[in-house]
Amino acid sequence: MADHWQRVVEKESNSVDFVYSSFPYSYRPYSVSYYRSLINNDLLHAVILPALEGDNLRNDESVRMAIPIEKVQLIDDVNEAQSLLLKGYVMVLLEGDGKHDGILIPVPVVGGRSVTAPEVEFTVLGPKEAFVERLDTNLGLVRRRLPVSDLRVHRIEIGSLSKTQIAVLHIEGIANPENVKTVQDRVKKICYDDIIDSSFVAQMIKDQPNSVFPELLDTERPDRVAGVLGEGKVVILVDGASQALIGPSTFSEFFTASDDYFIPWQMATFFRFVRILSSVLSIIGSPLYVALLTYHYELLPQDLVGILIISRETVPFPPILEAIILEWAIELIREAGARLPTKVGQTIGIVGGIVIGTAAVQAGLTSNILLIIVAASALSTFTSPIYQMGNAVRLIRFPMMLAAQMWGILGIVLGVIFLCAHLIRMTSLGNPYLEPLFPLRISDFKDSYIRLPFSMQRRRPLELRTKDSQYMPKGDSSQGGSSE
């Protein structure tokens, strides 16, 4: 064995799951090295080792040809060989005089969970498949829905320790090359040792890393990925992650659910309005209570003032402290329910909410009206189909309450103005975040805050600047109605 290969074996042998076996009595003596935890041992013993016992193995090339497995490589680079060993390759070295290449054979163990129904983006109608933690499986789920040769997949490896494989997908002839190049360049510039999940990538390629709002849409549904690829968007899949990243994305897309496309367009539009208005209620509900009870009693109807006075007559705290305590209790219950096992978490959420809410009102620590407002606000955050947007709405409530305490309704107005200015300035992969509201593009409203029938969605979104802007040829009457 050459000295440089001997050093590789000696270095890797420090791990208990590294196996080095020598076969000096074969027709051509050889050795095999591999990580037992990373390879398919059945394939090794059933296919590879019997192929190495032949009497026609004269050199490295003849060994490569004798092994009935694709992508067998002859490598002289020690560093590359070490990298491949850690990816589930078996290294075969021929014994004897002279310098030999390392023969690297891919036999990675195929494991992980099977494809199941979506857990976060579950729908009553539509497909029941979700991404898993294997990149190749996820690519297969996408390609099965888009069996076209124009679907391009670019692989990039990042993470000096994790060596994470990332796939960037787009449809050539539709996607804007500038968006594709932007994604690829930003992913390649990521300098971080350990990339564990797609959320790491989403945070590192954001246009505004200090913003609480998500800029890339994450989804676990292959059908949603196939749909956005057809629109001209770019998708990022990360090995080890069950969520795909979609960009460029707009603010309205974070209130769009997959089942919006499986129900009549009138219902889908109504539900989108419900989600947006619910988020607005969640942001300004508690701050409005604080502002009205602290500064603006005169704005309330006289009958309602009496009810408020009765409900707060035993409360020893000012409205701001009362609201913060109750909001904190709601967040505490939510976090406890999320971190505990599923069955226990559901019990904690239901029982904890009822017990704490009832006890707080009976003890005179809070008013029953505020309890209703906080409960409605908490429920409203769950209407967002995207978890990251729901988290952003949860966080914004607290600075809005502080602004309401300092300046009343004026503080709420200033907070809303600041929030709108922030959203206007935001971009996703260089594209306007508030499109089609800003800049105003009337034609893109057909599938943003509202959803019109498919027959009226003949053009792809203008903000994507796609190469092919047409969904269907003009005059095509196949979308509803009859043609004569």
CORFEN-V657733 format. One record per pair of residues at least 12 apart in sequence whose C-alpha atoms are under 8 Angstrom apart, sorted by sequence separation. I is the first residue (numbers start at 1). J is the second residue. D is the distance in whole Angstrom. If there is no record, write none. Layout:
i=I j=J d=D
i=I j=J d=D
This chain:
i=20 j=32 d=6
i=21 j=33 d=6
i=91 j=103 d=5
i=92 j=104 d=6
i=116 j=128 d=7
i=117 j=129 d=5
i=118 j=130 d=5
i=155 j=167 d=5
i=156 j=168 d=8
i=234 j=246 d=6
i=235 j=247 d=7
i=336 j=348 d=7
i=337 j=349 d=5
i=381 j=393 d=7
i=400 j=412 d=6
i=403 j=415 d=7
i=436 j=448 d=8
i=458 j=470 d=6
i=459 j=471 d=5
i=19 j=32 d=8
i=20 j=33 d=4
i=61 j=74 d=8
i=90 j=103 d=8
i=91 j=104 d=5
i=92 j=105 d=8
i=116 j=129 d=6
i=117 j=130 d=6
i=118 j=131 d=8
i=154 j=167 d=5
i=155 j=168 d=6
i=202 j=215 d=8
i=233 j=246 d=7
i=234 j=247 d=5
i=336 j=349 d=8
i=381 j=394 d=7
i=458 j=471 d=5
i=459 j=472 d=8
i=19 j=33 d=6
i=20 j=34 d=7
i=52 j=66 d=8
i=60 j=74 d=7
i=90 j=104 d=6
i=91 j=105 d=6
i=115 j=129 d=6
i=116 j=130 d=6
i=153 j=167 d=6
i=154 j=168 d=5
i=187 j=201 d=7
i=190 j=204 d=7
i=202 j=216 d=6
i=233 j=247 d=6
i=234 j=248 d=7
i=357 j=371 d=7
i=424 j=438 d=7
i=457 j=471 d=7
i=458 j=472 d=6
i=18 j=33 d=7
i=19 j=34 d=5
i=51 j=66 d=6
i=52 j=67 d=8
i=89 j=104 d=6
i=90 j=105 d=5
i=115 j=130 d=6
i=116 j=131 d=8
i=153 j=168 d=6
i=154 j=169 d=7
i=168 j=183 d=8
i=190 j=205 d=8
i=233 j=248 d=6
i=333 j=348 d=7
i=334 j=349 d=7
i=400 j=415 d=6
i=458 j=473 d=8
i=18 j=34 d=6
i=19 j=35 d=6
i=51 j=67 d=6
i=89 j=105 d=5
i=90 j=106 d=6
i=115 j=131 d=7
i=153 j=169 d=5
i=168 j=184 d=7
i=256 j=272 d=7
i=333 j=349 d=6
i=458 j=474 d=8
i=18 j=35 d=4
i=19 j=36 d=6
i=51 j=68 d=8
i=89 j=106 d=4
i=90 j=107 d=7
i=115 j=132 d=6
i=152 j=169 d=6
i=153 j=170 d=7
i=255 j=272 d=6
i=444 j=461 d=6
i=17 j=35 d=6
i=18 j=36 d=6
i=88 j=106 d=6
i=89 j=107 d=6
i=114 j=132 d=7
i=151 j=169 d=7
i=152 j=170 d=5
i=187 j=205 d=7
i=228 j=246 d=8
i=443 j=461 d=8
i=444 j=462 d=7
i=17 j=36 d=5
i=48 j=67 d=6
i=85 j=104 d=8
i=88 j=107 d=6
i=89 j=108 d=6
i=113 j=132 d=7
i=151 j=170 d=6
i=152 j=171 d=6
i=186 j=205 d=6
i=225 j=244 d=8
i=333 j=352 d=7
i=443 j=462 d=8
i=17 j=37 d=6
i=47 j=67 d=8
i=48 j=68 d=8
i=84 j=104 d=8
i=88 j=108 d=4
i=112 j=132 d=8
i=113 j=133 d=8
i=151 j=171 d=4
i=152 j=172 d=7
i=255 j=275 d=6
i=333 j=353 d=7
i=47 j=68 d=8
i=81 j=102 d=7
i=87 j=108 d=7
i=88 j=109 d=7
i=112 j=133 d=7
i=150 j=171 d=5
i=151 j=172 d=6
i=225 j=246 d=8
i=255 j=276 d=7
i=441 j=462 d=8
i=112 j=134 d=7
i=150 j=172 d=5
i=183 j=205 d=8
i=220 j=242 d=6
i=455 j=477 d=8
i=81 j=104 d=7
i=150 j=173 d=7
i=220 j=243 d=5
i=330 j=353 d=7
i=9 j=33 d=7
i=76 j=100 d=8
i=219 j=243 d=5
i=220 j=244 d=6
i=455 j=479 d=5
i=28 j=53 d=8
i=76 j=101 d=5
i=218 j=243 d=6
i=219 j=244 d=5
i=294 j=319 d=7
i=454 j=479 d=7
i=455 j=480 d=7
i=27 j=53 d=7
i=75 j=101 d=5
i=76 j=102 d=6
i=218 j=244 d=5
i=219 j=245 d=7
i=293 j=319 d=7
i=26 j=53 d=6
i=27 j=54 d=7
i=28 j=55 d=7
i=74 j=101 d=6
i=75 j=102 d=5
i=218 j=245 d=5
i=219 j=246 d=8
i=436 j=463 d=8
i=27 j=55 d=6
i=74 j=102 d=6
i=75 j=103 d=6
i=217 j=245 d=6
i=218 j=246 d=6
i=435 j=463 d=7
i=28 j=57 d=7
i=74 j=103 d=5
i=75 j=104 d=7
i=158 j=187 d=8
i=216 j=245 d=6
i=217 j=246 d=5
i=290 j=319 d=5
i=28 j=58 d=7
i=73 j=103 d=6
i=74 j=104 d=6
i=135 j=165 d=8
i=158 j=188 d=7
i=164 j=194 d=8
i=216 j=246 d=6
i=217 j=247 d=7
i=289 j=319 d=8
i=290 j=320 d=6
i=72 j=103 d=7
i=73 j=104 d=5
i=156 j=187 d=8
i=157 j=188 d=8
i=159 j=190 d=8
i=160 j=191 d=8
i=162 j=193 d=7
i=163 j=194 d=8
i=164 j=195 d=6
i=216 j=247 d=5
i=432 j=463 d=8
i=72 j=104 d=6
i=73 j=105 d=7
i=135 j=167 d=8
i=156 j=188 d=7
i=158 j=190 d=7
i=159 j=191 d=7
i=160 j=192 d=7
i=161 j=193 d=5
i=162 j=194 d=5
i=163 j=195 d=8
i=164 j=196 d=8
i=215 j=247 d=8
i=216 j=248 d=7
i=217 j=249 d=6
i=431 j=463 d=7
i=72 j=105 d=5
i=158 j=191 d=8
i=159 j=192 d=5
i=160 j=193 d=5
i=161 j=194 d=6
i=162 j=195 d=6
i=215 j=248 d=8
i=216 j=249 d=6
i=290 j=323 d=7
i=431 j=464 d=8
i=60 j=94 d=7
i=71 j=105 d=7
i=72 j=106 d=7
i=158 j=192 d=8
i=159 j=193 d=5
i=160 j=194 d=7
i=162 j=196 d=7
i=215 j=249 d=6
i=224 j=258 d=7
i=59 j=94 d=8
i=71 j=106 d=7
i=159 j=194 d=5
i=215 j=250 d=8
i=69 j=105 d=7
i=70 j=106 d=8
i=159 j=195 d=6
i=217 j=253 d=8
i=69 j=106 d=8
i=158 j=195 d=7
i=217 j=254 d=7
i=286 j=323 d=7
i=64 j=103 d=7
i=198 j=237 d=7
i=60 j=100 d=7
i=198 j=238 d=6
i=326 j=366 d=8
i=60 j=101 d=7
i=197 j=238 d=7
i=197 j=239 d=8
i=60 j=103 d=7
i=197 j=240 d=6
i=198 j=241 d=6
i=202 j=245 d=7
i=322 j=365 d=7
i=196 j=240 d=7
i=197 j=241 d=5
i=322 j=366 d=6
i=330 j=374 d=8
i=196 j=241 d=8
i=198 j=243 d=7
i=326 j=371 d=7
i=330 j=375 d=8
i=198 j=244 d=7
i=198 j=245 d=7
i=323 j=370 d=7
i=327 j=374 d=7
i=38 j=86 d=7
i=316 j=364 d=8
i=317 j=365 d=7
i=326 j=374 d=7
i=330 j=378 d=7
i=38 j=87 d=7
i=39 j=88 d=5
i=315 j=364 d=5
i=316 j=365 d=7
i=35 j=85 d=7
i=38 j=88 d=5
i=39 j=89 d=7
i=314 j=364 d=5
i=315 j=365 d=5
i=34 j=85 d=6
i=35 j=86 d=7
i=39 j=90 d=8
i=183 j=234 d=8
i=314 j=365 d=8
i=315 j=366 d=6
i=323 j=374 d=8
i=312 j=364 d=8
i=315 j=367 d=7
i=35 j=88 d=7
i=34 j=88 d=8
i=175 j=229 d=8
i=179 j=233 d=8
i=180 j=234 d=6
i=312 j=366 d=7
i=34 j=89 d=7
i=35 j=90 d=8
i=179 j=234 d=7
i=312 j=367 d=5
i=34 j=90 d=5
i=174 j=230 d=8
i=175 j=231 d=8
i=176 j=232 d=7
i=311 j=367 d=5
i=33 j=90 d=6
i=34 j=91 d=6
i=174 j=231 d=8
i=175 j=232 d=4
i=176 j=233 d=8
i=311 j=368 d=6
i=32 j=90 d=7
i=33 j=91 d=5
i=171 j=229 d=6
i=174 j=232 d=5
i=175 j=233 d=6
i=311 j=369 d=7
i=32 j=91 d=6
i=33 j=92 d=7
i=170 j=229 d=6
i=171 j=230 d=7
i=175 j=234 d=7
i=32 j=92 d=5
i=169 j=229 d=8
i=31 j=92 d=6
i=32 j=93 d=6
i=171 j=232 d=7
i=308 j=369 d=7
i=30 j=92 d=7
i=31 j=93 d=5
i=170 j=232 d=7
i=30 j=93 d=6
i=31 j=94 d=7
i=44 j=107 d=7
i=170 j=233 d=7
i=30 j=94 d=4
i=31 j=95 d=7
i=43 j=107 d=7
i=170 j=234 d=5
i=29 j=94 d=6
i=30 j=95 d=5
i=169 j=234 d=6
i=170 j=235 d=7
i=28 j=94 d=7
i=29 j=95 d=5
i=168 j=234 d=7
i=169 j=235 d=5
i=28 j=95 d=7
i=29 j=96 d=8
i=40 j=107 d=6
i=168 j=235 d=6
i=169 j=236 d=6
i=39 j=107 d=5
i=40 j=108 d=6
i=168 j=236 d=5
i=169 j=237 d=8
i=39 j=108 d=4
i=40 j=109 d=4
i=167 j=236 d=6
i=168 j=237 d=7
i=179 j=248 d=8
i=8 j=78 d=7
i=38 j=108 d=6
i=39 j=109 d=5
i=40 j=110 d=8
i=166 j=236 d=7
i=167 j=237 d=5
i=24 j=95 d=8
i=38 j=109 d=6
i=166 j=237 d=6
i=167 j=238 d=6
i=166 j=238 d=5
i=5 j=78 d=7
i=165 j=238 d=6
i=166 j=239 d=6
i=4 j=78 d=7
i=8 j=82 d=7
i=164 j=238 d=7
i=165 j=239 d=5
i=324 j=398 d=8
i=164 j=239 d=6
i=145 j=223 d=7
i=142 j=222 d=6
i=146 j=226 d=7
i=141 j=222 d=6
i=142 j=223 d=8
i=145 j=226 d=6
i=289 j=370 d=7
i=320 j=401 d=7
i=320 j=402 d=8
i=142 j=225 d=7
i=138 j=222 d=8
i=142 j=226 d=6
i=286 j=370 d=8
i=320 j=405 d=6
i=286 j=373 d=7
i=285 j=373 d=6
i=286 j=374 d=6
i=131 j=220 d=5
i=285 j=374 d=7
i=130 j=220 d=5
i=131 j=221 d=6
i=130 j=221 d=5
i=131 j=222 d=7
i=286 j=377 d=8
i=1 j=93 d=7
i=129 j=221 d=7
i=130 j=222 d=6
i=285 j=377 d=7
i=1 j=94 d=7
i=129 j=222 d=7
i=1 j=95 d=6
i=282 j=376 d=7
i=283 j=377 d=7
i=1 j=96 d=7
i=282 j=377 d=4
i=1 j=97 d=8
i=2 j=98 d=7
i=127 j=223 d=7
i=281 j=377 d=6
i=282 j=378 d=7
i=2 j=99 d=6
i=5 j=102 d=8
i=1 j=99 d=8
i=2 j=100 d=7
i=121 j=219 d=8
i=282 j=380 d=6
i=121 j=220 d=7
i=138 j=237 d=8
i=278 j=377 d=8
i=281 j=380 d=7
i=282 j=381 d=6
i=120 j=220 d=8
i=121 j=221 d=7
i=279 j=380 d=6
i=118 j=220 d=7
i=135 j=237 d=7
i=278 j=380 d=5
i=279 j=381 d=6
i=118 j=221 d=7
i=135 j=238 d=6
i=278 j=381 d=7
i=135 j=239 d=5
i=279 j=383 d=8
i=134 j=239 d=6
i=135 j=240 d=7
i=275 j=380 d=8
i=278 j=383 d=7
i=279 j=384 d=8
i=133 j=239 d=6
i=134 j=240 d=6
i=135 j=241 d=8
i=133 j=240 d=4
i=134 j=241 d=7
i=132 j=240 d=8
i=133 j=241 d=5
i=134 j=242 d=8
i=275 j=383 d=5
i=132 j=241 d=7
i=133 j=242 d=5
i=275 j=384 d=6
i=132 j=242 d=5
i=283 j=393 d=6
i=287 j=397 d=7
i=131 j=242 d=5
i=132 j=243 d=8
i=282 j=393 d=7
i=283 j=394 d=8
i=286 j=397 d=8
i=290 j=401 d=7
i=294 j=405 d=7
i=130 j=242 d=8
i=131 j=243 d=7
i=282 j=394 d=8
i=296 j=408 d=8
i=283 j=396 d=6
i=284 j=397 d=7
i=287 j=400 d=6
i=288 j=401 d=8
i=291 j=404 d=5
i=295 j=408 d=6
i=279 j=393 d=7
i=283 j=397 d=5
i=287 j=401 d=4
i=290 j=404 d=6
i=291 j=405 d=6
i=294 j=408 d=7
i=282 j=397 d=7
i=286 j=401 d=7
i=287 j=402 d=8
i=290 j=405 d=6
i=284 j=400 d=7
i=287 j=403 d=8
i=288 j=404 d=7
i=291 j=407 d=8
i=292 j=408 d=7
i=283 j=400 d=7
i=287 j=404 d=6
i=291 j=408 d=4
i=292 j=409 d=7
i=287 j=405 d=8
i=290 j=408 d=8
i=291 j=409 d=6
i=288 j=409 d=7
i=288 j=412 d=8
i=287 j=412 d=7
i=257 j=385 d=6
i=284 j=412 d=7
i=255 j=384 d=6
i=256 j=385 d=7
i=254 j=384 d=7
i=255 j=385 d=6
i=254 j=385 d=7
i=255 j=386 d=7
i=254 j=386 d=6
i=126 j=259 d=7
i=125 j=259 d=7
i=123 j=258 d=7
i=124 j=259 d=8
i=254 j=389 d=7
i=121 j=257 d=8
i=123 j=259 d=6
i=126 j=262 d=6
i=121 j=258 d=7
i=125 j=262 d=6
i=219 j=386 d=8
i=218 j=386 d=7
i=217 j=386 d=8
i=214 j=388 d=6
i=213 j=388 d=8
i=214 j=389 d=6
i=213 j=389 d=6
i=273 j=449 d=7
i=272 j=449 d=6
i=273 j=450 d=8
i=250 j=428 d=7
i=272 j=450 d=7
i=213 j=392 d=6
i=249 j=428 d=6
i=212 j=392 d=6
i=248 j=428 d=5
i=269 j=449 d=7
i=270 j=450 d=8
i=247 j=428 d=7
i=248 j=429 d=6
i=269 j=450 d=5
i=247 j=429 d=7
i=248 j=430 d=8
i=250 j=432 d=7
i=251 j=433 d=6
i=252 j=434 d=7
i=268 j=450 d=8
i=269 j=451 d=5
i=248 j=431 d=7
i=250 j=433 d=5
i=251 j=434 d=6
i=268 j=451 d=6
i=269 j=452 d=8
i=249 j=433 d=7
i=250 j=434 d=6
i=251 j=435 d=8
i=250 j=435 d=6
i=266 j=451 d=8
i=265 j=451 d=6
i=266 j=452 d=8
i=265 j=452 d=6
i=265 j=453 d=6
i=256 j=448 d=8
i=253 j=448 d=7
i=252 j=448 d=6
i=252 j=449 d=6
i=215 j=427 d=7
i=216 j=428 d=7
i=215 j=428 d=5
i=248 j=464 d=8
i=208 j=426 d=7
i=215 j=433 d=8
i=207 j=426 d=8
i=208 j=427 d=8
i=207 j=427 d=6
i=207 j=428 d=6
i=206 j=428 d=7
i=207 j=429 d=6
i=206 j=429 d=7
i=207 j=430 d=7
i=232 j=460 d=8
i=231 j=460 d=6
i=231 j=461 d=7
i=233 j=464 d=7
i=232 j=464 d=7
i=232 j=466 d=6
i=183 j=429 d=7
i=182 j=429 d=7
i=179 j=429 d=7
i=121 j=385 d=7
i=176 j=464 d=7
i=175 j=464 d=8
i=176 j=465 d=6
i=175 j=465 d=8
i=176 j=466 d=5
i=175 j=466 d=5
i=176 j=467 d=6
i=174 j=466 d=5
i=175 j=467 d=6
i=174 j=467 d=5
i=173 j=467 d=6
i=174 j=468 d=5
i=173 j=468 d=7
i=174 j=469 d=8
